[in-house]
C-alpha cells in the first residue's frame, strides 16, 4: 500500500507518530508486562475508589501514613535489634533535574497560553472550533459518568485503539479511505442534483424580485 493510500497521506509509522520512545512502546504493547501492569494497577485503583468510597486525597493520605508507619517501626526496631535500616534509595533532586523539569513545564505552559490567547482573540477560528468541539464532547460524556471512570476508560482506549490500529492498519486505512471516497462521490452527486438547483432557484427569485 503506497503512501497515498494511508490516512492523511502520512509517511511515518504509528510508533514514530507517538514519539518512538518508551511511551509509544507502552501504548503499542511492545512492553507487554509494563502495559499489563499499568492496566491492572489502574483497574485496581478504580475498583477501590468505586467500591470503598475513598477519594483520591484520602486514599493517598492513608497509603502514605501506612508506608511511613511501617518504615518508622522498621527503623526503630532495626536500631534496637542491631539490624540494617530500611533499604531506601537516596531521596534527592539534583539542580539539573529541577531545571530540566522547570524548562519543560515553562515551555509547554507558554505554548498553551499562547494558543489560548490566539483562540480568545479570534486569531485562529479553526482551532477555536476544534477546542470548542473537544470541550463539548468532554462535557457531554462527563454527564454520563464520573471523572475516575472517564479517566480509566480513556486509559483503556489509549492502550488498545492505537495497538489495534497498528496491527490492522492496512485494512483500516483501506476501508476508511474507500468510505471517504464514496462519501465524496455522494456529495458531488448531491451538489449537482440538489444544491445547484436550489442555488439557481434562489438566483432566479432574486432576479425576479
GUSEGU-947413 format. One line per 10 residues: their letters; for each residue x, y, z of N, C-alpha, C. Coordinates in steps of 0.1 Angstrom, whole numbers. Example, Ala and Ser with C-alpha at 12.3 -4.5 7.8 and 13.67 -1.06 7.14 Angstrom:
BEGIN
as) 132/-57/78/123/-45/78/132/-33/78 ~ 128/-22/71/137/-11/71/129/0/79
//
This chain:
BEGIN
xxxxxxxxxx) 9/-12/0/0/0/0/9/12/0 ~ 7/21/-10/15/33/-11/11/44/0 ~ 20/54/0/18/65/10/5/72/8 ~ 0/73/-6/-12/80/-9/-25/72/-4 ~ -23/59/-1/-34/51/5/-34/50/20 ~ -26/59/26/-25/60/41/-34/71/45 ~ -40/70/57/-48/81/63/-40/93/64 ~ -45/104/59/-39/117/60/-25/118/52 ~ -23/108/43/-11/107/34/1/107/43 ~ 1/101/54/12/101/64/23/92/59
xxxxxxxxxx) 35/96/62/47/89/58/53/81/70 ~ 50/85/82/56/78/94/47/67/99 ~ 54/58/106/46/47/113/39/52/125 ~ 30/44/130/22/48/142/32/50/154 ~ 42/41/155/52/42/166/60/55/165 ~ 63/59/153/70/72/151/61/84/155 ~ 48/83/151/39/94/154/37/96/169 ~ 37/85/176/36/85/191/49/89/198 ~ 59/92/191/71/96/197/83/87/196 ~ 80/74/193/91/64/192/99/61/204
xxxxxxxxxx) 93/65/216/101/62/228/93/52/237 ~ 96/52/250/90/42/259/75/44/260 ~ 70/56/259/56/58/260/49/51/248 ~ 55/53/236/50/46/224/50/31/225 ~ 61/26/231/62/12/233/51/6/242 ~ 48/14/253/38/10/262/24/10/255 ~ 21/21/248/8/22/241/6/11/231 ~ 17/8/224/16/-2/213/19/-16/218 ~ 20/-18/231/21/-32/237/35/-38/233 ~ 45/-30/231/58/-35/229/66/-38/242
xxxxxxxxxx) 60/-32/253/65/-35/266/52/-42/273 ~ 50/-54/269/37/-61/273/35/-61/289 ~ 46/-65/296/45/-66/310/41/-52/317 ~ 48/-42/312/46/-28/317/32/-23/314 ~ 27/-26/302/13/-22/298/3/-29/306 ~ 5/-42/307/-5/-50/316/-4/-45/330 ~ 7/-42/335/9/-37/349/1/-24/351 ~ 2/-15/341/-5/-2/342/-20/-5/342 ~ -25/-13/333/-39/-16/333/-44/-22/345 ~ -36/-32/351/-41/-39/363/-41/-29/375
xxxxxxxxxx) -30/-21/376/-30/-11/387/-41/-1/387 ~ -43/4/375/-54/14/373/-68/8/375 ~ -69/-5/371/-82/-11/373/-84/-14/388 ~ -74/-18/395/-75/-20/410/-78/-7/417 ~ -72/4/412/-74/17/418/-89/22/416 ~ -93/19/403/-107/23/400/-117/15/409 ~ -114/2/411/-123/-6/419/-123/-1/434 ~ -111/2/439/-110/7/452/-118/20/454 ~ -116/29/445/-123/42/446/-139/40/444 ~ -143/31/435/-157/30/433/-164/22/444
xxxxxxxxxx) -157/12/450/-164/4/460/-162/8/474 ~ -151/15/477/-147/18/491/-153/31/495 ~ -156/40/486/-160/53/489/-148/63/492 ~ -136/58/490/-124/67/492/-124/78/481 ~ -118/89/485/-115/99/475/-100/98/472 ~ -95/104/462/-81/103/458/-72/109/470 ~ -76/120/476/-68/126/486/-68/117/499 ~ -79/112/503/-80/103/514/-72/90/512 ~ -73/85/500/-65/72/498/-50/74/498 ~ -46/85/491/-31/88/491/-26/91/505
xxxxxxxxxx) -34/98/513/-30/101/527/-29/88/535 ~ -39/79/533/-39/67/541/-27/58/537 ~ -24/57/524/-13/49/519/0/54/524 ~ 2/67/523/14/74/528/16/72/543 ~ 5/73/551/5/71/565/9/57/569 ~ 4/47/562/7/33/564/22/31/561 ~ 26/36/549/40/34/545/50/41/555 ~ 47/53/559/56/59/569/56/52/582 ~ 45/47/586/44/40/599/52/27/598 ~ 51/20/587/59/7/586/74/10/586
xxxxxxxxxx) 78/21/578/92/24/577/98/29/591 ~ 89/37/598/93/42/611/95/30/621 ~ 86/21/622/87/10/631/99/1/627 ~ 101/-1/614/112/-9/609/125/-3/613 ~ 127/10/612/139/17/615/141/16/630 ~ 131/18/638/132/18/653/136/4/658 ~ 129/-6/652/132/-20/656/146/-24/652 ~ 150/-19/640/163/-23/635/174/-17/644 ~ 172/-5/649/182/2/658/182/-6/671 ~ 171/-11/676/171/-18/689/177/-32/687
xxxxxxxxxx) 174/-39/676/179/-52/674/192/-53/667 ~ 198/-41/664/211/-40/657/210/-47/643 ~ 199/-44/636/197/-49/622/198/-37/612 ~ 200/-40/600/201/-29/590/188/-21/588 ~ 190/-9/585/178/0/584/171/-3/571 ~ 159/2/569/152/0/556/160/4/544 ~ 160/-4/534/168/-1/522/162/10/513 ~ 162/22/518/156/33/510/167/39/500 ~ 162/42/488/172/50/479/174/64/484 ~ 184/70/479/187/84/483/177/93/477
xxxxxxxxxx) 169/100/486/159/109/482/164/123/480 ~ 168/126/467/175/138/464/172/142/450 ~ 168/155/448/166/161/435/178/170/431 ~ 184/166/420/196/174/416/191/187/410 ~ 199/197/410/196/210/404/193/209/389 ~ 201/200/383/199/198/368/185/192/365 ~ 181/182/373/168/176/371/157/187/373 ~ 158/195/384/148/205/386/147/215/375 ~ 159/219/370/160/229/359/153/223/346 ~ 156/210/343/150/204/331/135/203/332
xxxxxxxxxx) 130/199/344/115/199/346/109/213/345 ~ 116/222/351/111/236/351/110/241/336 ~ 121/239/329/121/243/315/110/236/307 ~ 108/224/309/98/216/301/84/222/305 ~ 81/224/318/68/229/322/66/244/316 ~ 77/252/317/76/266/313/73/266/298 ~ 80/258/290/79/258/275/64/254/271 ~ 59/243/278/46/239/274/35/248/279 ~ 37/254/291/27/264/296/27/276/287 ~ 39/281/283/39/293/274/32/290/261
xxxxxxxxxx) 34/277/255/27/274/243/12/273/245 ~ 8/267/256/-6/266/259/-13/280/261 ~ -6/289/268/-11/303/270/-11/310/257 ~ -1/308/248/-1/315/235/-13/310/226 ~ -15/297/226/-27/291/219/-40/297/225 ~ -41/297/238/-53/302/244/-56/317/241 ~ -45/325/240/-46/339/237/-51/340/222 ~ -45/332/213/-50/332/199/-64/329/198 ~ -69/319/205/-83/315/205/-92/326/210 ~ -88/332/222/-96/342/228/-97/354/220
xxxxxxxxxx) -87/358/212/-87/370/204/-92/367/189 ~ -96/355/187/-102/351/174/-92/351/163 ~ -80/348/166/-69/347/155/-69/334/148 ~ -75/324/154/-75/310/148/-88/304/149 ~ -97/306/139/-111/302/140/-112/287/140 ~ -103/280/132/-104/266/131/-100/259/144 ~ -90/264/150/-86/259/163/-96/262/174 ~ -103/273/173/-114/276/182/-125/266/182 ~ -129/262/169/-140/253/168/-135/239/172 ~ -123/235/170/-118/222/174/-118/221/189
xxxxxxxxxx) -113/232/196/-112/232/210/-127/232/216 ~ -135/240/210/-149/240/215/-156/227/213 ~ -154/220/202/-160/207/200/-154/197/210 ~ -141/198/212/-135/188/222/-140/191/236 ~ -141/203/240/-147/206/253/-161/202/255 ~ -169/204/244/-183/200/244/-184/185/245 ~ -175/177/238/-175/163/240/-172/158/254 ~ -162/165/260/-159/162/274/-171/164/283 ~ -177/176/281/-189/179/289/-200/169/287 ~ -203/166/274/-213/156/271/-211/143/277
xxxxxxxxxx) -199/138/275/-195/124/281/-195/125/296 ~ -190/136/301/-189/137/316/-203/137/323 ~ -213/140/315/-227/140/321/-232/125/323 ~ -225/116/317/-229/102/318/-221/94/328 ~ -209/99/332/-200/92/340/-193/101/350 ~ -185/95/359/-177/103/368/-163/104/363 ~ -155/113/370/-141/116/365/-133/103/365 ~ -133/95/375/-125/83/376/-128/73/365 ~ -141/71/363/-145/61/353/-141/66/339 ~ -143/79/337/-138/85/324/-123/84/322
xxxxxxxxxx) -116/86/333/-101/85/332/-97/71/329 ~ -103/61/336/-99/47/334/-103/43/320 ~ -115/47/315/-120/43/302/-111/50/291 ~ -106/62/293/-97/69/284/-84/61/283 ~ -79/57/295/-66/50/295/-68/36/287 ~ -79/29/289/-81/17/282/-81/19/267 ~ -88/30/263/-89/34/249/-75/37/243 ~ -67/44/251/-53/48/247/-44/36/245 ~ -46/26/254/-38/14/254/-43/3/245 ~ -55/5/238/-60/-5/229/-62/-1/215
xxxxxxxxxx) -67/11/213/-70/16/199/-58/17/191 ~ -47/24/195/-35/25/187/-29/12/184 ~ -29/3/194/-23/-10/191/-31/-18/181 ~ -44/-18/182/-53/-25/172/-51/-18/158 ~ -50/-5/158/-48/2/145/-35/-2/139 ~ -24/-3/147/-11/-6/141/-12/-21/136 ~ -19/-29/142/-19/-43/138/-27/-45/125 ~ -38/-37/124/-47/-39/112/-48/-26/104 ~ -37/-19/104/-37/-5/97/-40/-6/82 ~ -35/-16/75/-37/-17/61/-52/-19/58
xxxxxxxxxx) -59/-27/65/-73/-30/63/-81/-17/67 ~ -78/-11/79/-85/0/84/-83/12/74 ~ -71/15/70/-68/26/61/-76/24/48 ~ -76/11/43/-83/9/30/-98/11/32 ~ -104/6/43/-118/8/45/-122/22/47 ~ -114/30/55/-117/44/57/-116/52/45 ~ -105/50/37/-103/58/25/-114/55/15 ~ -117/42/14/-128/38/4/-141/45/8 ~ -144/44/21/-157/51/26/-157/66/23 ~ -145/72/26/-144/86/24/-146/90/9
xxxxxxxxxx) -140/82/0/-141/85/-14/-156/83/-19 ~ -163/73/-13/-177/71/-17/-185/83/-12 ~ -182/88/0/-189/99/6/-187/112/-3 ~ -174/113/-8/-171/124/-17/-180/123/-30 ~ -181/111/-35/-189/109/-48/-203/112/-45 ~ -209/108/-33/-223/111/-30/-225/126/-28 ~ -215/133/-22/-216/147/-21/-216/154/-34 ~ -207/150/-43/-207/156/-57/-221/154/-64 ~ -226/142/-63/-239/140/-69/-250/148/-62 ~ -250/149/-49/-260/157/-41/-258/172/-45
xxxxxxxxxx) -246/176/-47/-244/191/-50/-249/193/-64 ~ -246/184/-73/-250/186/-87/-266/185/-89 ~ -272/176/-82/-287/174/-84/-295/183/-75 ~ -291/186/-64/-300/194/-54/-295/208/-52 ~ -282/209/-47/-277/222/-43/-276/231/-54 ~ -272/227/-66/-271/236/-77/-285/240/-82 ~ -295/232/-81/-308/235/-85/-314/246/-75 ~ -312/243/-62/-316/253/-52/-310/266/-54 ~ -297/266/-57/-289/279/-59/-295/286/-71 ~ -298/279/-82/-303/285/-94/-317/291/-91
xxxxxxxxx) -325/284/-83/-338/288/-80/-338/301/-71 ~ -328/301/-62/-327/313/-54/-322/325/-62 ~ -313/323/-71/-309/334/-80/-320/339/-89 ~ -328/330/-94/-339/334/-102/-349/342/-94 ~ -352/338/-82/-361/346/-74/-356/360/-71 ~ -343/361/-69/-337/374/-66/-338/383/-78 ~ -336/377/-90/-337/385/-103/-351/390/-105 ~ -361/381/-102/-375/385/-104/-379/395/-94 ~ -373/395/-82/-377/405/-72/-370/418/-74
//
